[in-house]
Amino acid sequence: MKRTIGLTGNSGAGKSTVAGYLAELGAEVIDADQISRDLCKPGQAGYLAVRKAFGPEFFRGDGTLDRQKLGAYVFADPAELVRLNSLLHPLVLKEVRRRKKESAKDTVVIDCALLVDTGLDRDTDEIWLVRAGKGQKLARIRSRDGIDEIHAENRLKSQAGEEELLARADVVLTNDGTLEQLRKQIGEYFYGKSGN
């Protein structure tokens, strides 16, 4: 029987690190953010929808979507973020579900920061939450995305509060220590330690 893990956590918590190790352990990782990126490549459905809704000012001279510019805009305006998500989320959900259905692996991991917000939590058997201190998350976001503190703060504010995620999580991974400590936690839960 296939096991589906929903992997979530605020931006900068370390979800990608956890997902990478779960892949090493043999799981198939379906990365919702990467699917969203792929859907926004020229000619794809997400690209066409975003261009029609937001206009050419969010696209570079070569026609590609300027994700950093669009991100700064929508994360500063909750209503615009809702508008963007209403365009992309249905497309992402459809592709995630297709990949899950077609996977031949025993364990599938749906890696999605907005797991609960999008309703993808209903497609999982268990929810794994990755946590880290706010300072660490902000530093990781700034380093990863090349943005300033204000834009990093806006990105964190746009996501579900950790209290809500904690209430839904079956497993909580704390990513404030070393990589070895994180891997030990992942291994324990992956191989059967109860999350409750």
MODELLER restraints for C-alpha pairs under 7 A, 6 or more apart:
rsr = mdl.restraints
at = mdl.atoms
rsr.add(forms.Gaussian(group=physical.xy_distance, feature=features.Distance(at['CA:1:A'], at['CA:106:A']), mean=6.91, stdev=0.5))
rsr.add(forms.Gaussian(group=physical.xy_distance, feature=features.Distance(at['CA:2:A'], at['CA:106:A']), mean=4.80, stdev=0.5))
rsr.add(forms.Gaussian(group=physical.xy_distance, feature=features.Distance(at['CA:2:A'], at['CA:107:A']), mean=5.79, stdev=0.5))
rsr.add(forms.Gaussian(group=physical.xy_distance, feature=features.Distance(at['CA:3:A'], at['CA:106:A']), mean=6.15, stdev=0.5))
rsr.add(forms.Gaussian(group=physical.xy_distance, feature=features.Distance(at['CA:3:A'], at['CA:107:A']), mean=4.70, stdev=0.5))
rsr.add(forms.Gaussian(group=physical.xy_distance, feature=features.Distance(at['CA:3:A'], at['CA:108:A']), mean=6.24, stdev=0.5))
rsr.add(forms.Gaussian(group=physical.xy_distance, feature=features.Distance(at['CA:3:A'], at['CA:125:A']), mean=6.50, stdev=0.5))
rsr.add(forms.Gaussian(group=physical.xy_distance, feature=features.Distance(at['CA:4:A'], at['CA:107:A']), mean=5.81, stdev=0.5))
rsr.add(forms.Gaussian(group=physical.xy_distance, feature=features.Distance(at['CA:4:A'], at['CA:108:A']), mean=4.81, stdev=0.5))
rsr.add(forms.Gaussian(group=physical.xy_distance, feature=features.Distance(at['CA:4:A'], at['CA:109:A']), mean=5.77, stdev=0.5))
rsr.add(forms.Gaussian(group=physical.xy_distance, feature=features.Distance(at['CA:4:A'], at['CA:124:A']), mean=4.90, stdev=0.5))
rsr.add(forms.Gaussian(group=physical.xy_distance, feature=features.Distance(at['CA:4:A'], at['CA:125:A']), mean=5.26, stdev=0.5))
rsr.add(forms.Gaussian(group=physical.xy_distance, feature=features.Distance(at['CA:4:A'], at['CA:126:A']), mean=6.82, stdev=0.5))
rsr.add(forms.Gaussian(group=physical.xy_distance, feature=features.Distance(at['CA:5:A'], at['CA:108:A']), mean=6.24, stdev=0.5))
rsr.add(forms.Gaussian(group=physical.xy_distance, feature=features.Distance(at['CA:5:A'], at['CA:109:A']), mean=4.70, stdev=0.5))
rsr.add(forms.Gaussian(group=physical.xy_distance, feature=features.Distance(at['CA:5:A'], at['CA:110:A']), mean=6.19, stdev=0.5))
rsr.add(forms.Gaussian(group=physical.xy_distance, feature=features.Distance(at['CA:5:A'], at['CA:124:A']), mean=5.58, stdev=0.5))
rsr.add(forms.Gaussian(group=physical.xy_distance, feature=features.Distance(at['CA:5:A'], at['CA:125:A']), mean=6.04, stdev=0.5))
rsr.add(forms.Gaussian(group=physical.xy_distance, feature=features.Distance(at['CA:5:A'], at['CA:126:A']), mean=5.18, stdev=0.5))
rsr.add(forms.Gaussian(group=physical.xy_distance, feature=features.Distance(at['CA:5:A'], at['CA:127:A']), mean=5.85, stdev=0.5))
rsr.add(forms.Gaussian(group=physical.xy_distance, feature=features.Distance(at['CA:5:A'], at['CA:128:A']), mean=6.82, stdev=0.5))
rsr.add(forms.Gaussian(group=physical.xy_distance, feature=features.Distance(at['CA:6:A'], at['CA:109:A']), mean=5.85, stdev=0.5))
rsr.add(forms.Gaussian(group=physical.xy_distance, feature=features.Distance(at['CA:6:A'], at['CA:110:A']), mean=4.88, stdev=0.5))
rsr.add(forms.Gaussian(group=physical.xy_distance, feature=features.Distance(at['CA:6:A'], at['CA:111:A']), mean=6.30, stdev=0.5))
rsr.add(forms.Gaussian(group=physical.xy_distance, feature=features.Distance(at['CA:6:A'], at['CA:121:A']), mean=6.31, stdev=0.5))
rsr.add(forms.Gaussian(group=physical.xy_distance, feature=features.Distance(at['CA:6:A'], at['CA:124:A']), mean=5.55, stdev=0.5))
rsr.add(forms.Gaussian(group=physical.xy_distance, feature=features.Distance(at['CA:6:A'], at['CA:126:A']), mean=6.13, stdev=0.5))
rsr.add(forms.Gaussian(group=physical.xy_distance, feature=features.Distance(at['CA:6:A'], at['CA:127:A']), mean=4.62, stdev=0.5))
rsr.add(forms.Gaussian(group=physical.xy_distance, feature=features.Distance(at['CA:6:A'], at['CA:128:A']), mean=5.95, stdev=0.5))
rsr.add(forms.Gaussian(group=physical.xy_distance, feature=features.Distance(at['CA:7:A'], at['CA:109:A']), mean=6.55, stdev=0.5))
rsr.add(forms.Gaussian(group=physical.xy_distance, feature=features.Distance(at['CA:7:A'], at['CA:110:A']), mean=5.85, stdev=0.5))
rsr.add(forms.Gaussian(group=physical.xy_distance, feature=features.Distance(at['CA:7:A'], at['CA:111:A']), mean=4.74, stdev=0.5))
rsr.add(forms.Gaussian(group=physical.xy_distance, feature=features.Distance(at['CA:7:A'], at['CA:112:A']), mean=6.14, stdev=0.5))
rsr.add(forms.Gaussian(group=physical.xy_distance, feature=features.Distance(at['CA:7:A'], at['CA:127:A']), mean=6.05, stdev=0.5))
rsr.add(forms.Gaussian(group=physical.xy_distance, feature=features.Distance(at['CA:7:A'], at['CA:128:A']), mean=4.87, stdev=0.5))
rsr.add(forms.Gaussian(group=physical.xy_distance, feature=features.Distance(at['CA:7:A'], at['CA:129:A']), mean=6.13, stdev=0.5))
rsr.add(forms.Gaussian(group=physical.xy_distance, feature=features.Distance(at['CA:8:A'], at['CA:15:A']), mean=6.66, stdev=0.5))
rsr.add(forms.Gaussian(group=physical.xy_distance, feature=features.Distance(at['CA:8:A'], at['CA:111:A']), mean=6.27, stdev=0.5))
rsr.add(forms.Gaussian(group=physical.xy_distance, feature=features.Distance(at['CA:8:A'], at['CA:112:A']), mean=5.39, stdev=0.5))
rsr.add(forms.Gaussian(group=physical.xy_distance, feature=features.Distance(at['CA:8:A'], at['CA:113:A']), mean=4.82, stdev=0.5))
rsr.add(forms.Gaussian(group=physical.xy_distance, feature=features.Distance(at['CA:8:A'], at['CA:115:A']), mean=6.19, stdev=0.5))
rsr.add(forms.Gaussian(group=physical.xy_distance, feature=features.Distance(at['CA:8:A'], at['CA:128:A']), mean=6.20, stdev=0.5))
rsr.add(forms.Gaussian(group=physical.xy_distance, feature=features.Distance(at['CA:8:A'], at['CA:129:A']), mean=5.05, stdev=0.5))
rsr.add(forms.Gaussian(group=physical.xy_distance, feature=features.Distance(at['CA:8:A'], at['CA:130:A']), mean=6.30, stdev=0.5))
rsr.add(forms.Gaussian(group=physical.xy_distance, feature=features.Distance(at['CA:9:A'], at['CA:15:A']), mean=6.54, stdev=0.5))
rsr.add(forms.Gaussian(group=physical.xy_distance, feature=features.Distance(at['CA:9:A'], at['CA:113:A']), mean=5.46, stdev=0.5))
rsr.add(forms.Gaussian(group=physical.xy_distance, feature=features.Distance(at['CA:9:A'], at['CA:129:A']), mean=5.27, stdev=0.5))
rsr.add(forms.Gaussian(group=physical.xy_distance, feature=features.Distance(at['CA:9:A'], at['CA:130:A']), mean=4.92, stdev=0.5))
rsr.add(forms.Gaussian(group=physical.xy_distance, feature=features.Distance(at['CA:9:A'], at['CA:131:A']), mean=6.26, stdev=0.5))
rsr.add(forms.Gaussian(group=physical.xy_distance, feature=features.Distance(at['CA:10:A'], at['CA:113:A']), mean=6.05, stdev=0.5))
rsr.add(forms.Gaussian(group=physical.xy_distance, feature=features.Distance(at['CA:10:A'], at['CA:156:A']), mean=6.68, stdev=0.5))
rsr.add(forms.Gaussian(group=physical.xy_distance, feature=features.Distance(at['CA:10:A'], at['CA:159:A']), mean=6.57, stdev=0.5))
rsr.add(forms.Gaussian(group=physical.xy_distance, feature=features.Distance(at['CA:11:A'], at['CA:113:A']), mean=6.90, stdev=0.5))
rsr.add(forms.Gaussian(group=physical.xy_distance, feature=features.Distance(at['CA:11:A'], at['CA:137:A']), mean=6.65, stdev=0.5))
rsr.add(forms.Gaussian(group=physical.xy_distance, feature=features.Distance(at['CA:11:A'], at['CA:141:A']), mean=6.75, stdev=0.5))
rsr.add(forms.Gaussian(group=physical.xy_distance, feature=features.Distance(at['CA:11:A'], at['CA:156:A']), mean=6.40, stdev=0.5))
rsr.add(forms.Gaussian(group=physical.xy_distance, feature=features.Distance(at['CA:12:A'], at['CA:137:A']), mean=4.12, stdev=0.5))
rsr.add(forms.Gaussian(group=physical.xy_distance, feature=features.Distance(at['CA:12:A'], at['CA:138:A']), mean=6.57, stdev=0.5))
rsr.add(forms.Gaussian(group=physical.xy_distance, feature=features.Distance(at['CA:12:A'], at['CA:140:A']), mean=5.12, stdev=0.5))
rsr.add(forms.Gaussian(group=physical.xy_distance, feature=features.Distance(at['CA:12:A'], at['CA:141:A']), mean=5.19, stdev=0.5))
rsr.add(forms.Gaussian(group=physical.xy_distance, feature=features.Distance(at['CA:13:A'], at['CA:130:A']), mean=5.94, stdev=0.5))
rsr.add(forms.Gaussian(group=physical.xy_distance, feature=features.Distance(at['CA:13:A'], at['CA:131:A']), mean=5.31, stdev=0.5))
rsr.add(forms.Gaussian(group=physical.xy_distance, feature=features.Distance(at['CA:13:A'], at['CA:132:A']), mean=5.02, stdev=0.5))
rsr.add(forms.Gaussian(group=physical.xy_distance, feature=features.Distance(at['CA:13:A'], at['CA:137:A']), mean=5.43, stdev=0.5))
rsr.add(forms.Gaussian(group=physical.xy_distance, feature=features.Distance(at['CA:13:A'], at['CA:175:A']), mean=6.82, stdev=0.5))
rsr.add(forms.Gaussian(group=physical.xy_distance, feature=features.Distance(at['CA:14:A'], at['CA:130:A']), mean=6.58, stdev=0.5))
rsr.add(forms.Gaussian(group=physical.xy_distance, feature=features.Distance(at['CA:14:A'], at['CA:175:A']), mean=6.72, stdev=0.5))
rsr.add(forms.Gaussian(group=physical.xy_distance, feature=features.Distance(at['CA:15:A'], at['CA:130:A']), mean=6.13, stdev=0.5))
rsr.add(forms.Gaussian(group=physical.xy_distance, feature=features.Distance(at['CA:19:A'], at['CA:29:A']), mean=6.57, stdev=0.5))
rsr.add(forms.Gaussian(group=physical.xy_distance, feature=features.Distance(at['CA:19:A'], at['CA:111:A']), mean=6.93, stdev=0.5))
rsr.add(forms.Gaussian(group=physical.xy_distance, feature=features.Distance(at['CA:23:A'], at['CA:29:A']), mean=6.18, stdev=0.5))
rsr.add(forms.Gaussian(group=physical.xy_distance, feature=features.Distance(at['CA:27:A'], at['CA:105:A']), mean=6.52, stdev=0.5))
rsr.add(forms.Gaussian(group=physical.xy_distance, feature=features.Distance(at['CA:27:A'], at['CA:107:A']), mean=4.88, stdev=0.5))
rsr.add(forms.Gaussian(group=physical.xy_distance, feature=features.Distance(at['CA:27:A'], at['CA:108:A']), mean=5.54, stdev=0.5))
rsr.add(forms.Gaussian(group=physical.xy_distance, feature=features.Distance(at['CA:27:A'], at['CA:109:A']), mean=6.60, stdev=0.5))
rsr.add(forms.Gaussian(group=physical.xy_distance, feature=features.Distance(at['CA:28:A'], at['CA:105:A']), mean=6.20, stdev=0.5))
rsr.add(forms.Gaussian(group=physical.xy_distance, feature=features.Distance(at['CA:28:A'], at['CA:107:A']), mean=6.34, stdev=0.5))
rsr.add(forms.Gaussian(group=physical.xy_distance, feature=features.Distance(at['CA:28:A'], at['CA:108:A']), mean=4.77, stdev=0.5))
rsr.add(forms.Gaussian(group=physical.xy_distance, feature=features.Distance(at['CA:28:A'], at['CA:109:A']), mean=5.99, stdev=0.5))
rsr.add(forms.Gaussian(group=physical.xy_distance, feature=features.Distance(at['CA:29:A'], at['CA:108:A']), mean=5.96, stdev=0.5))
rsr.add(forms.Gaussian(group=physical.xy_distance, feature=features.Distance(at['CA:29:A'], at['CA:109:A']), mean=4.65, stdev=0.5))
rsr.add(forms.Gaussian(group=physical.xy_distance, feature=features.Distance(at['CA:29:A'], at['CA:110:A']), mean=6.12, stdev=0.5))
rsr.add(forms.Gaussian(group=physical.xy_distance, feature=features.Distance(at['CA:29:A'], at['CA:111:A']), mean=6.74, stdev=0.5))
rsr.add(forms.Gaussian(group=physical.xy_distance, feature=features.Distance(at['CA:30:A'], at['CA:96:A']), mean=6.64, stdev=0.5))
rsr.add(forms.Gaussian(group=physical.xy_distance, feature=features.Distance(at['CA:30:A'], at['CA:109:A']), mean=5.97, stdev=0.5))
rsr.add(forms.Gaussian(group=physical.xy_distance, feature=features.Distance(at['CA:30:A'], at['CA:110:A']), mean=4.95, stdev=0.5))
rsr.add(forms.Gaussian(group=physical.xy_distance, feature=features.Distance(at['CA:30:A'], at['CA:111:A']), mean=5.91, stdev=0.5))
rsr.add(forms.Gaussian(group=physical.xy_distance, feature=features.Distance(at['CA:31:A'], at['CA:110:A']), mean=6.31, stdev=0.5))
rsr.add(forms.Gaussian(group=physical.xy_distance, feature=features.Distance(at['CA:31:A'], at['CA:111:A']), mean=4.84, stdev=0.5))
rsr.add(forms.Gaussian(group=physical.xy_distance, feature=features.Distance(at['CA:31:A'], at['CA:112:A']), mean=6.59, stdev=0.5))
rsr.add(forms.Gaussian(group=physical.xy_distance, feature=features.Distance(at['CA:32:A'], at['CA:92:A']), mean=6.56, stdev=0.5))
rsr.add(forms.Gaussian(group=physical.xy_distance, feature=features.Distance(at['CA:32:A'], at['CA:96:A']), mean=6.84, stdev=0.5))
rsr.add(forms.Gaussian(group=physical.xy_distance, feature=features.Distance(at['CA:32:A'], at['CA:111:A']), mean=5.97, stdev=0.5))
rsr.add(forms.Gaussian(group=physical.xy_distance, feature=features.Distance(at['CA:32:A'], at['CA:112:A']), mean=5.31, stdev=0.5))
rsr.add(forms.Gaussian(group=physical.xy_distance, feature=features.Distance(at['CA:33:A'], at['CA:112:A']), mean=6.77, stdev=0.5))
rsr.add(forms.Gaussian(group=physical.xy_distance, feature=features.Distance(at['CA:35:A'], at['CA:92:A']), mean=6.28, stdev=0.5))
rsr.add(forms.Gaussian(group=physical.xy_distance, feature=features.Distance(at['CA:36:A'], at['CA:88:A']), mean=6.99, stdev=0.5))
rsr.add(forms.Gaussian(group=physical.xy_distance, feature=features.Distance(at['CA:36:A'], at['CA:92:A']), mean=6.02, stdev=0.5))
rsr.add(forms.Gaussian(group=physical.xy_distance, feature=features.Distance(at['CA:39:A'], at['CA:45:A']), mean=6.07, stdev=0.5))
rsr.add(forms.Gaussian(group=physical.xy_distance, feature=features.Distance(at['CA:39:A'], at['CA:46:A']), mean=4.80, stdev=0.5))
rsr.add(forms.Gaussian(group=physical.xy_distance, feature=features.Distance(at['CA:39:A'], at['CA:47:A']), mean=6.31, stdev=0.5))
rsr.add(forms.Gaussian(group=physical.xy_distance, feature=features.Distance(at['CA:40:A'], at['CA:46:A']), mean=4.75, stdev=0.5))
rsr.add(forms.Gaussian(group=physical.xy_distance, feature=features.Distance(at['CA:40:A'], at['CA:47:A']), mean=4.00, stdev=0.5))
rsr.add(forms.Gaussian(group=physical.xy_distance, feature=features.Distance(at['CA:40:A'], at['CA:65:A']), mean=6.94, stdev=0.5))
rsr.add(forms.Gaussian(group=physical.xy_distance, feature=features.Distance(at['CA:41:A'], at['CA:47:A']), mean=5.80, stdev=0.5))
rsr.add(forms.Gaussian(group=physical.xy_distance, feature=features.Distance(at['CA:41:A'], at['CA:64:A']), mean=6.72, stdev=0.5))
rsr.add(forms.Gaussian(group=physical.xy_distance, feature=features.Distance(at['CA:42:A'], at['CA:64:A']), mean=6.17, stdev=0.5))
rsr.add(forms.Gaussian(group=physical.xy_distance, feature=features.Distance(at['CA:46:A'], at['CA:88:A']), mean=5.97, stdev=0.5))
rsr.add(forms.Gaussian(group=physical.xy_distance, feature=features.Distance(at['CA:49:A'], at['CA:87:A']), mean=6.60, stdev=0.5))
rsr.add(forms.Gaussian(group=physical.xy_distance, feature=features.Distance(at['CA:58:A'], at['CA:65:A']), mean=6.23, stdev=0.5))
rsr.add(forms.Gaussian(group=physical.xy_distance, feature=features.Distance(at['CA:58:A'], at['CA:66:A']), mean=5.54, stdev=0.5))
rsr.add(forms.Gaussian(group=physical.xy_distance, feature=features.Distance(at['CA:58:A'], at['CA:69:A']), mean=6.39, stdev=0.5))
rsr.add(forms.Gaussian(group=physical.xy_distance, feature=features.Distance(at['CA:58:A'], at['CA:70:A']), mean=5.90, stdev=0.5))
rsr.add(forms.Gaussian(group=physical.xy_distance, feature=features.Distance(at['CA:59:A'], at['CA:65:A']), mean=4.44, stdev=0.5))
rsr.add(forms.Gaussian(group=physical.xy_distance, feature=features.Distance(at['CA:59:A'], at['CA:66:A']), mean=5.12, stdev=0.5))
rsr.add(forms.Gaussian(group=physical.xy_distance, feature=features.Distance(at['CA:60:A'], at['CA:66:A']), mean=5.96, stdev=0.5))
rsr.add(forms.Gaussian(group=physical.xy_distance, feature=features.Distance(at['CA:72:A'], at['CA:151:A']), mean=6.22, stdev=0.5))
rsr.add(forms.Gaussian(group=physical.xy_distance, feature=features.Distance(at['CA:74:A'], at['CA:80:A']), mean=5.15, stdev=0.5))
rsr.add(forms.Gaussian(group=physical.xy_distance, feature=features.Distance(at['CA:74:A'], at['CA:81:A']), mean=4.62, stdev=0.5))
rsr.add(forms.Gaussian(group=physical.xy_distance, feature=features.Distance(at['CA:75:A'], at['CA:81:A']), mean=6.21, stdev=0.5))
rsr.add(forms.Gaussian(group=physical.xy_distance, feature=features.Distance(at['CA:75:A'], at['CA:154:A']), mean=5.49, stdev=0.5))
rsr.add(forms.Gaussian(group=physical.xy_distance, feature=features.Distance(at['CA:75:A'], at['CA:155:A']), mean=5.65, stdev=0.5))
rsr.add(forms.Gaussian(group=physical.xy_distance, feature=features.Distance(at['CA:75:A'], at['CA:158:A']), mean=6.44, stdev=0.5))
rsr.add(forms.Gaussian(group=physical.xy_distance, feature=features.Distance(at['CA:76:A'], at['CA:154:A']), mean=6.05, stdev=0.5))
rsr.add(forms.Gaussian(group=physical.xy_distance, feature=features.Distance(at['CA:89:A'], at['CA:118:A']), mean=6.93, stdev=0.5))
rsr.add(forms.Gaussian(group=physical.xy_distance, feature=features.Distance(at['CA:100:A'], at['CA:108:A']), mean=6.78, stdev=0.5))
rsr.add(forms.Gaussian(group=physical.xy_distance, feature=features.Distance(at['CA:115:A'], at['CA:121:A']), mean=5.44, stdev=0.5))
rsr.add(forms.Gaussian(group=physical.xy_distance, feature=features.Distance(at['CA:126:A'], at['CA:170:A']), mean=5.84, stdev=0.5))
rsr.add(forms.Gaussian(group=physical.xy_distance, feature=features.Distance(at['CA:127:A'], at['CA:169:A']), mean=4.96, stdev=0.5))
rsr.add(forms.Gaussian(group=physical.xy_distance, feature=features.Distance(at['CA:127:A'], at['CA:170:A']), mean=5.24, stdev=0.5))
rsr.add(forms.Gaussian(group=physical.xy_distance, feature=features.Distance(at['CA:127:A'], at['CA:171:A']), mean=6.39, stdev=0.5))
rsr.add(forms.Gaussian(group=physical.xy_distance, feature=features.Distance(at['CA:128:A'], at['CA:169:A']), mean=5.76, stdev=0.5))
rsr.add(forms.Gaussian(group=physical.xy_distance, feature=features.Distance(at['CA:128:A'], at['CA:170:A']), mean=6.05, stdev=0.5))
rsr.add(forms.Gaussian(group=physical.xy_distance, feature=features.Distance(at['CA:128:A'], at['CA:171:A']), mean=4.65, stdev=0.5))
rsr.add(forms.Gaussian(group=physical.xy_distance, feature=features.Distance(at['CA:128:A'], at['CA:172:A']), mean=5.88, stdev=0.5))
rsr.add(forms.Gaussian(group=physical.xy_distance, feature=features.Distance(at['CA:129:A'], at['CA:169:A']), mean=5.92, stdev=0.5))
rsr.add(forms.Gaussian(group=physical.xy_distance, feature=features.Distance(at['CA:129:A'], at['CA:171:A']), mean=6.17, stdev=0.5))
rsr.add(forms.Gaussian(group=physical.xy_distance, feature=features.Distance(at['CA:129:A'], at['CA:172:A']), mean=4.85, stdev=0.5))
rsr.add(forms.Gaussian(group=physical.xy_distance, feature=features.Distance(at['CA:129:A'], at['CA:173:A']), mean=6.05, stdev=0.5))
rsr.add(forms.Gaussian(group=physical.xy_distance, feature=features.Distance(at['CA:130:A'], at['CA:172:A']), mean=6.07, stdev=0.5))
rsr.add(forms.Gaussian(group=physical.xy_distance, feature=features.Distance(at['CA:130:A'], at['CA:173:A']), mean=4.81, stdev=0.5))
rsr.add(forms.Gaussian(group=physical.xy_distance, feature=features.Distance(at['CA:130:A'], at['CA:174:A']), mean=6.07, stdev=0.5))
rsr.add(forms.Gaussian(group=physical.xy_distance, feature=features.Distance(at['CA:130:A'], at['CA:175:A']), mean=6.71, stdev=0.5))
rsr.add(forms.Gaussian(group=physical.xy_distance, feature=features.Distance(at['CA:131:A'], at['CA:173:A']), mean=6.11, stdev=0.5))
rsr.add(forms.Gaussian(group=physical.xy_distance, feature=features.Distance(at['CA:131:A'], at['CA:174:A']), mean=4.99, stdev=0.5))
rsr.add(forms.Gaussian(group=physical.xy_distance, feature=features.Distance(at['CA:131:A'], at['CA:175:A']), mean=5.78, stdev=0.5))
rsr.add(forms.Gaussian(group=physical.xy_distance, feature=features.Distance(at['CA:132:A'], at['CA:174:A']), mean=6.09, stdev=0.5))
rsr.add(forms.Gaussian(group=physical.xy_distance, feature=features.Distance(at['CA:132:A'], at['CA:175:A']), mean=5.14, stdev=0.5))
rsr.add(forms.Gaussian(group=physical.xy_distance, feature=features.Distance(at['CA:132:A'], at['CA:176:A']), mean=5.41, stdev=0.5))
rsr.add(forms.Gaussian(group=physical.xy_distance, feature=features.Distance(at['CA:133:A'], at['CA:176:A']), mean=6.83, stdev=0.5))
rsr.add(forms.Gaussian(group=physical.xy_distance, feature=features.Distance(at['CA:138:A'], at['CA:152:A']), mean=5.97, stdev=0.5))
rsr.add(forms.Gaussian(group=physical.xy_distance, feature=features.Distance(at['CA:138:A'], at['CA:153:A']), mean=6.96, stdev=0.5))
rsr.add(forms.Gaussian(group=physical.xy_distance, feature=features.Distance(at['CA:141:A'], at['CA:152:A']), mean=6.11, stdev=0.5))
rsr.add(forms.Gaussian(group=physical.xy_distance, feature=features.Distance(at['CA:142:A'], at['CA:148:A']), mean=6.10, stdev=0.5))
rsr.add(forms.Gaussian(group=physical.xy_distance, feature=features.Distance(at['CA:142:A'], at['CA:149:A']), mean=6.84, stdev=0.5))
rsr.add(forms.Gaussian(group=physical.xy_distance, feature=features.Distance(at['CA:142:A'], at['CA:152:A']), mean=6.20, stdev=0.5))
rsr.add(forms.Gaussian(group=physical.xy_distance, feature=features.Distance(at['CA:170:A'], at['CA:195:A']), mean=5.16, stdev=0.5))
rsr.add(forms.Gaussian(group=physical.xy_distance, feature=features.Distance(at['CA:170:A'], at['CA:196:A']), mean=6.13, stdev=0.5))
rsr.add(forms.Gaussian(group=physical.xy_distance, feature=features.Distance(at['CA:171:A'], at['CA:195:A']), mean=4.62, stdev=0.5))
rsr.add(forms.Gaussian(group=physical.xy_distance, feature=features.Distance(at['CA:173:A'], at['CA:185:A']), mean=6.65, stdev=0.5))
rsr.add(forms.Gaussian(group=physical.xy_distance, feature=features.Distance(at['CA:175:A'], at['CA:182:A']), mean=6.08, stdev=0.5))
rsr.add(forms.Gaussian(group=physical.xy_distance, feature=features.Distance(at['CA:189:A'], at['CA:195:A']), mean=6.76, stdev=0.5))
